[in-house]
Amino acid sequence: MLLKPMLQPMNKQFPTFLEIDLSALESNFFHLKQKLSEGTKFLAVIKAFAYGSAASAVAKKLESLEVDYFAVAYTQEGVALRTAGIRKPIMVLHPQPTCLDDIIDSCLEPCLYNFDILNAFLIAAKNKQQHHYPVHVKFNTGLNRLGFQHDQCLTVANVFGTQDHLRVASILSHLAASEDLQEKEFTLSQIGLFEKINQDFCEILGYQPVRHLCNTSGILNYPHAHFEMVRSGIGLYGFSNDPINHPGLKPIASLKTHISQIHSVAKGDSVGYNRGYVCPEDKSVAVVPIGHADGIGRQYGKGKGQMIINEKAAPIMGNVCMDMIMLDVTGIDCKEGDTVEVFGQSQTAEKLAEGAGTISYELITGISSRVPRVILH
């Protein structure tokens, strides 16, 4: 069901709120899924509160759409999903040694990326008398973040061959520049190295785990590297690093607030802390109840960011405050109580972030927990 934009905040208790559109999430899921070959599994990345949205609501929706796997960054994120009732397999991408018992207790599946975490989890599985507990083995193919090196793959495989407490459910790596077609040669070299690692690893392991390498941009740009499973994070939330060539994704989140006060400021007067803006002429100023404590950082101040009021752009005046932002509404037909869109339908998070020299990932994942999430089904 299509929902018309609200003319006023929907709840007086929520002067500022983040609207999550689950129908857009569903559309993004099927848009990406139809890029895959039949039988290729789909892993949804739900880390960082589902990229700053609402993790449990997003996961429940995707589970109802029969997604195959979930992934989170840290153990506590996976525990929270289990507490919310999520039953699908959940991979922990960056498990820490202090949380390994919690992983087993919540039936989570760790990504093992070095010998310390591999040996520690093997001990935990032995202590809890686990048999063929599913784990995921990550290799570094060029991102140089987490992962075993190519020359370690035989040693890693031998560890699994000498015990029956753990079983490799998948082998994975991470593309470094799949969104940048100028780096196609580098990406193809990563894909080739991953295939070589898999071959060497499985010769000793004795069986073929699921392989997954592609992130959202990999799904769109390198279909021959989809293997048995793909991983999508940012695409599910409506963003592509190449929206011109890969349209069809819909942002699921809209951040909205309202005008608390409008007042006139004379030429030569200043606005905000440290006199961050001095009026070159008489101005109309709108104050909105959102600030850097809500996730709109100081880098958006002094006109680098803007918000949308009645389809007009209102630049940020001066410095962003902790709980308030002042907007230049000179010449905009508006009144106190009117809805203000920070990002959403009229201005995407990508557009707002671009003005401050950052990316949509940072903006959407930084929205504070004090901003209520309103779920649209």
C-alpha positions as CSV (number, residue, x, y, z in Angstrom):
1,M,0.0,0.0,0.0
2,L,1.4,3.4,-1.0
3,L,1.4,6.0,1.8
4,K,1.0,9.7,1.2
5,P,3.6,12.0,2.8
6,M,2.5,13.3,6.1
7,L,1.8,17.0,6.4
8,Q,2.4,17.0,10.1
9,P,4.4,14.8,12.5
10,M,2.3,11.7,13.2
11,N,2.8,11.8,16.9
12,K,3.3,14.8,19.2
13,Q,5.5,12.7,21.4
14,F,7.9,12.2,18.4
15,P,8.9,15.7,17.2
16,T,11.7,14.0,15.3
17,F,11.5,10.4,14.1
18,L,12.9,8.0,11.5
19,E,10.3,6.4,9.3
20,I,11.1,2.9,8.1
21,D,9.2,1.7,5.0
22,L,9.1,-2.1,4.9
23,S,7.5,-2.1,1.5
24,A,10.6,-0.4,0.1
25,L,12.7,-3.0,1.8
26,E,10.7,-5.8,0.2
27,S,11.1,-4.1,-3.2
28,N,14.9,-3.8,-2.8
29,F,15.2,-7.5,-1.7
30,F,13.4,-8.8,-4.8
31,H,15.2,-6.3,-7.1
32,L,18.6,-7.7,-6.0
33,K,17.4,-11.3,-5.8
34,Q,16.3,-11.3,-9.4
35,K,19.9,-10.5,-10.4
36,L,20.9,-14.0,-9.0
37,S,21.0,-17.4,-10.7
38,E,18.4,-19.8,-9.4
39,G,19.6,-21.5,-6.3
40,T,22.1,-18.8,-5.3
41,K,21.5,-18.0,-1.6
42,F,20.9,-14.5,-0.3
43,L,22.6,-13.2,2.9
44,A,21.2,-10.0,4.4
45,V,23.6,-7.9,6.5
46,I,21.7,-6.5,9.5
47,K,24.7,-5.1,11.4
48,A,24.7,-1.6,13.1
49,F,20.9,-1.8,13.8
50,A,20.2,-2.7,10.2
51,Y,22.3,0.2,8.9
52,G,20.7,2.6,11.4
53,S,17.1,1.6,10.8
54,A,15.4,-1.0,13.0
55,A,17.1,-4.4,13.1
56,S,14.4,-6.6,14.5
57,A,11.7,-5.2,12.2
58,V,13.9,-5.4,9.1
59,A,15.0,-9.0,10.0
60,K,11.4,-10.1,10.6
61,K,10.3,-8.7,7.3
62,L,13.2,-10.4,5.4
63,E,12.7,-13.7,7.2
64,S,9.0,-13.6,6.0
65,L,10.4,-13.1,2.5
66,E,12.5,-16.3,3.0
67,V,16.0,-14.7,3.0
68,D,18.5,-17.5,3.5
69,Y,21.0,-16.0,6.0
70,F,21.6,-13.0,8.2
71,A,24.9,-11.4,9.2
72,V,25.8,-9.0,12.0
73,A,29.1,-7.5,13.0
74,Y,29.2,-8.4,16.7
75,T,27.8,-11.1,18.9
76,Q,25.4,-8.9,20.9
77,E,23.7,-7.9,17.6
78,G,23.0,-11.5,16.9
79,V,21.8,-12.2,20.4
80,A,19.3,-9.3,20.0
81,L,17.9,-10.8,16.8
82,R,17.5,-14.2,18.5
83,T,15.7,-12.5,21.4
84,A,13.4,-10.8,18.9
85,G,12.5,-14.3,17.5
86,I,14.6,-14.6,14.4
87,R,15.3,-18.2,13.5
88,K,17.3,-18.1,10.3
89,P,21.1,-18.7,10.5
90,I,23.0,-15.7,11.7
91,M,26.7,-15.2,11.0
92,V,28.8,-13.0,13.3
93,L,31.3,-11.3,11.0
94,H,33.7,-10.0,13.7
95,P,33.4,-12.2,16.8
96,Q,35.5,-11.4,19.8
97,P,37.2,-14.0,22.1
98,T,35.1,-12.8,25.1
99,C,31.8,-13.7,23.5
100,L,32.3,-17.2,22.1
101,D,30.1,-19.0,24.6
102,D,27.3,-16.5,23.9
103,I,27.7,-17.4,20.2
104,I,27.0,-21.1,20.9
105,D,24.3,-20.4,23.4
106,S,22.4,-18.3,20.9
107,C,23.1,-20.7,17.9
108,L,25.0,-18.0,16.1
109,E,27.7,-18.8,13.5
110,P,31.1,-17.2,13.8
111,C,33.3,-15.9,11.0
112,L,36.8,-17.2,11.8
113,Y,39.6,-14.9,10.5
114,N,42.8,-15.7,12.3
115,F,44.3,-18.6,14.3
116,D,43.6,-17.0,17.7
117,I,39.8,-16.8,17.1
118,L,39.8,-20.2,15.4
119,N,41.6,-22.0,18.3
120,A,39.6,-20.1,20.9
121,F,36.3,-21.1,19.2
122,L,37.5,-24.7,18.8
123,I,38.1,-24.8,22.6
124,A,34.7,-23.3,23.3
125,A,33.0,-25.9,21.0
126,K,34.8,-28.7,22.8
127,N,33.9,-27.4,26.2
128,K,30.2,-27.3,25.1
129,Q,30.5,-30.7,23.5
130,Q,29.5,-29.5,20.0
131,H,29.6,-31.7,16.9
132,H,30.1,-30.2,13.5
133,Y,29.1,-26.7,14.7
134,P,28.8,-24.5,11.6
135,V,31.5,-21.8,11.2
136,H,32.7,-19.6,8.4
137,V,36.3,-19.1,7.3
138,K,37.4,-15.7,5.9
139,F,40.4,-15.2,3.7
140,N,42.0,-11.8,2.8
141,T,42.2,-11.3,-1.0
142,G,43.1,-7.6,-1.0
143,L,40.9,-5.5,1.3
144,N,43.6,-6.1,4.0
145,R,41.1,-6.0,6.8
146,L,40.2,-9.3,8.4
147,G,41.1,-12.8,7.1
148,F,43.6,-15.6,6.8
149,Q,46.3,-15.2,4.1
150,H,46.5,-17.4,1.0
151,D,49.6,-19.1,2.3
152,Q,47.8,-20.1,5.5
153,C,44.9,-22.0,3.8
154,L,46.5,-25.4,4.0
155,T,47.2,-25.0,7.7
156,V,43.7,-23.8,8.3
157,A,42.2,-26.7,6.4
158,N,44.3,-29.2,8.4
159,V,42.9,-27.8,11.7
160,F,39.4,-28.8,10.5
161,G,40.6,-32.2,9.3
162,T,41.9,-33.2,12.8
163,Q,38.6,-32.6,14.8
164,D,34.9,-33.0,14.5
165,H,33.6,-30.2,16.7
166,L,33.5,-27.7,13.9
167,R,32.5,-27.9,10.3
168,V,33.1,-25.2,7.6
169,A,29.7,-23.9,6.4
170,S,31.2,-21.3,4.1
171,I,34.4,-19.8,2.8
172,L,34.3,-16.0,2.2
173,S,36.3,-12.9,1.3
174,H,35.4,-9.2,0.8
175,L,35.8,-7.2,-2.4
176,A,37.6,-3.9,-1.9
177,A,36.4,-1.8,-4.8
178,S,33.5,-3.6,-6.6
179,E,31.6,-0.3,-7.0
180,D,34.5,1.3,-9.0
181,L,34.7,0.0,-12.5
182,Q,38.0,1.8,-12.9
183,E,39.3,-0.8,-10.5
184,K,37.9,-3.7,-12.5
185,E,41.3,-5.3,-13.0
186,F,41.9,-5.3,-9.2
187,T,38.5,-6.8,-8.5
188,L,39.0,-9.5,-11.1
189,S,42.3,-10.4,-9.4
190,Q,40.5,-10.7,-6.1
191,I,37.9,-13.0,-7.6
192,G,40.7,-15.1,-9.2
193,L,42.6,-15.3,-5.9
194,F,39.5,-16.3,-4.0
195,E,38.9,-19.1,-6.5
196,K,42.5,-20.3,-6.1
197,I,42.3,-20.2,-2.3
198,N,39.0,-22.2,-2.4
199,Q,40.6,-24.8,-4.6
200,D,43.6,-25.2,-2.3
201,F,41.6,-25.1,0.9
202,C,39.0,-27.7,-0.3
203,E,41.7,-30.2,-1.5
204,I,42.7,-30.6,2.1
205,L,39.3,-30.0,3.7
206,G,37.7,-32.8,1.6
207,Y,34.4,-31.1,0.9
208,Q,33.1,-27.9,-0.7
209,P,31.5,-25.3,1.6
210,V,29.3,-22.5,0.3
211,R,31.3,-19.7,-1.3
212,H,30.4,-16.0,-1.0
213,L,32.4,-12.9,-2.1
214,C,30.0,-10.4,-3.6
215,N,28.6,-7.4,-1.7
216,T,25.9,-5.2,-3.2
217,S,28.1,-3.7,-5.8
218,G,29.5,-7.1,-6.5
219,I,26.0,-8.5,-7.1
220,L,25.4,-5.8,-9.6
221,N,28.7,-5.6,-11.4
222,Y,30.2,-9.2,-11.2
223,P,27.5,-11.7,-11.8
224,H,30.0,-14.5,-12.6
225,A,31.3,-14.2,-9.0
226,H,28.0,-14.8,-7.2
227,F,29.0,-18.4,-6.4
228,E,26.6,-20.2,-4.0
229,M,25.7,-17.1,-2.0
230,V,25.9,-13.3,-2.0
231,R,25.8,-10.7,0.7
232,S,23.9,-7.5,0.6
233,G,23.9,-4.7,3.1
234,I,23.5,-1.2,1.8
235,G,21.5,-2.3,-1.2
236,L,18.7,-3.6,1.0
237,Y,18.4,-0.2,2.6
238,G,18.0,1.5,-0.8
239,F,21.4,2.7,-1.9
240,S,23.8,1.8,-4.7
241,N,27.3,3.2,-5.2
242,D,26.2,3.7,-8.8
243,P,22.6,4.8,-8.8
244,I,22.7,6.0,-12.4
245,N,23.7,2.7,-13.9
246,H,21.9,0.6,-11.3
247,P,18.5,2.2,-10.6
248,G,15.6,0.4,-8.9
249,L,16.6,0.6,-5.3
250,K,14.4,2.6,-2.9
251,P,15.7,4.2,0.4
252,I,13.7,2.6,3.2
253,A,14.3,5.4,5.8
254,S,13.0,9.0,6.0
255,L,14.2,11.2,8.8
256,K,11.6,13.9,9.7
257,T,11.3,16.7,12.2
258,H,9.3,19.9,12.4
259,I,9.6,23.6,12.9
260,S,9.6,24.6,16.6
261,Q,10.0,28.3,16.1
262,I,10.4,30.9,13.3
263,H,11.8,34.3,14.0
264,S,13.3,37.3,12.2
265,V,17.0,38.2,12.4
266,A,18.2,41.5,11.2
267,K,21.1,42.2,8.9
268,G,24.4,42.0,10.8
269,D,23.0,39.8,13.6
270,S,24.5,36.4,14.2
271,V,22.9,32.9,14.5
272,G,24.0,30.1,16.8
273,Y,27.1,29.3,18.8
274,N,30.4,31.2,18.1
275,R,28.4,33.5,15.8
276,G,28.7,30.8,13.1
277,Y,26.5,32.7,10.7
278,V,26.2,36.5,10.4
279,C,23.3,37.6,8.3
280,P,24.2,39.6,5.2
281,E,20.6,40.8,5.1
282,D,17.4,40.4,7.1
283,K,16.6,36.7,7.4
284,S,13.8,34.3,8.5
285,V,15.2,31.6,10.8
286,A,13.5,28.3,11.6
287,V,14.6,26.2,14.6
288,V,14.1,22.4,14.4
289,P,14.5,19.9,17.2
290,I,17.4,17.8,15.9
291,G,21.1,18.1,16.3
292,H,24.4,16.3,16.6
293,A,23.2,14.3,19.5
294,D,20.7,12.8,17.0
295,G,23.3,12.0,14.4
296,I,23.4,15.2,12.2
297,G,26.9,16.2,12.9
298,R,28.6,19.5,12.9
299,Q,30.1,18.9,9.5
300,Y,26.6,19.7,8.1
301,G,26.7,23.2,9.5
302,K,27.4,26.5,7.8
303,G,25.4,25.7,4.7
304,K,27.0,22.4,3.9
305,G,23.7,20.7,4.7
306,Q,20.1,21.6,4.0
307,M,16.7,20.3,4.8
308,I,13.4,20.3,2.8
309,I,10.4,22.3,3.9
310,N,7.3,22.4,1.6
311,E,9.5,21.2,-1.3
312,K,12.0,24.0,-0.8
313,A,15.6,23.7,0.3
314,A,16.4,25.4,3.6
315,P,20.2,25.6,4.3
316,I,21.6,25.1,7.7
317,M,22.7,28.3,9.3
318,G,25.8,28.5,11.5
319,N,26.9,25.6,13.6
320,V,24.8,22.5,14.4
321,C,23.8,22.5,18.1
322,M,23.5,19.3,20.2
323,D,19.7,19.3,20.1
324,M,18.7,22.0,17.6
325,I,19.5,23.3,14.1
326,M,18.7,26.7,12.6
327,L,17.6,26.8,9.0
328,D,17.4,29.7,6.6
329,V,13.7,29.8,5.5
330,T,13.8,33.3,4.0
331,G,11.4,33.3,1.1
332,I,9.9,29.9,2.0
333,D,6.2,29.7,2.7
334,C,6.2,27.9,6.0
335,K,4.9,28.1,9.6
336,E,5.7,26.7,13.0
337,G,4.7,23.0,13.2
338,D,5.4,22.3,9.5
339,T,7.1,19.0,8.7
340,V,10.8,19.2,7.8
341,E,12.5,16.4,5.9
342,V,16.1,15.8,6.8
343,F,16.4,13.0,4.2
344,G,14.0,10.7,2.5
345,Q,11.9,11.2,-0.6
346,S,12.7,14.8,-1.5
347,Q,16.4,14.7,-0.5
348,T,18.2,11.4,-0.3
349,A,20.7,10.6,2.4
350,E,23.3,10.3,-0.3
351,K,22.6,13.9,-1.4
352,L,22.7,15.3,2.2
353,A,25.9,13.4,2.9
354,E,27.6,14.5,-0.3
355,G,27.3,18.2,0.8
356,A,29.3,17.5,3.9
357,G,31.9,15.4,2.1
358,T,30.9,12.1,3.6
359,I,28.8,9.0,2.5
360,S,25.3,7.7,3.1
361,Y,26.6,4.8,5.2
362,E,28.0,7.2,7.8
363,L,24.9,9.3,7.9
364,I,22.2,6.6,8.1
365,T,24.1,4.5,10.6
366,G,24.8,7.5,12.9
367,I,21.1,8.3,13.6
368,S,20.9,8.3,17.4
369,S,18.9,5.8,19.4
370,R,17.0,8.6,20.9
371,V,15.3,9.2,17.6
372,P,12.1,7.0,17.6
373,R,11.7,4.5,14.7
374,V,8.2,4.5,13.2
375,I,7.6,1.3,11.1
376,L,5.4,1.5,8.0
377,H,4.2,-1.9,6.8
